[in-house]
Amino acid sequence: MTNNRDGKICLVTGTTAGIGKVTARELARMRTKVIMLCRDRGKGESVKAEIKGLYRDAEVDLIVADLSSLSEVRRAADEFKSKYSRLDILINNAGGVNQKRRVTSDGLEATFVTNYLSHFLLTGRLLELLKASAPSRVINVSSAAHMQGRINFDDLQAEQKYGMMSAYSQSKLAQIYFSYELADRLNRSGVTVNALHPGLVFSNFHNSMQGIYHFGASLVYAVAGISVEKGAETTIFLATSPSVKRITGKYFYKCQERTSSRFSYDLLIRKRLWEVSEELVKE
């Protein structure tokens, strides 16, 4: 099926810009077959062509899906399974932030879905393939913003009160809970699951903000931001390094294992979130 050096196949979400694009490019350079899952076909084809222009023997494919739609996520997973018989690395990278509350086609809050719930569903749909391909890896790109996050089960979709950063930090904390719970469920399966903070990456992530929010974010990134190449380093490390091939259920920053927020280790919340998430995706 592939002629790459190690035969590995990697699926990366959110690859048309930022650290997702760099991750796809660098893994392709290492001759891992990369399947880019992105929302915009035109941008996806452009990045694909750019990578193949840089590395003539790169193997890059494209699956187009809007991760804010759960039906699109299911279709994308089915498309992947129809094309490929293995999955060695799944990188749940796509994410975003919305200044104002936005509702998806499923009637759910968009930040929660795009950053967390879509990846919960996608991973679940590809789980048997990951296990059959073991040793394999799941990598969830979270954020240090999870430190401020709380899971508000009484208003999970922010219908009563919406705040841009509270919604974002909740979704990123949910990713941490998901990583830890999935790692436990996959114990001794040969599939590792880890989460990471990429750093304060200077990219187009804040372009959806307006007014003073955009100005403030631009200023912070200009002063303290790191390049997308630097921001992708931990993702690539977790995807490729032999030193972490047996490490699972951990949180990383700057290619080092770190401690996540004290709230992220609450087993009761973690298990309740999993149950609620299963109900929301109707799996």
Secondary structure, DSSP 8 states (H G I E B T S, - for coil): ---SSS--EEEEES-SSHHHHHHHHHHHHTT-EEEEEES-HHHHHHHHHHHHHH-TT--EEEEE--TT-HHHHHHHHHHHHHH-S--SEEEE------SS--B-TTSSBHHHIIIIIHHHHHHHHTHHHHHHT-SEEEEEE--GGGGG----GGGTT-SS---HHHHHHHHHHHHHHHHHHHHHHTTTTTEEEEEEE--SB-SSGGGG--HHHHHHHHHHHHHH-B-HHHHTHHHHHHHH-GGGTT--SEEEETTEEE---GGGG-HHHHHHHHHHHHHHHT-
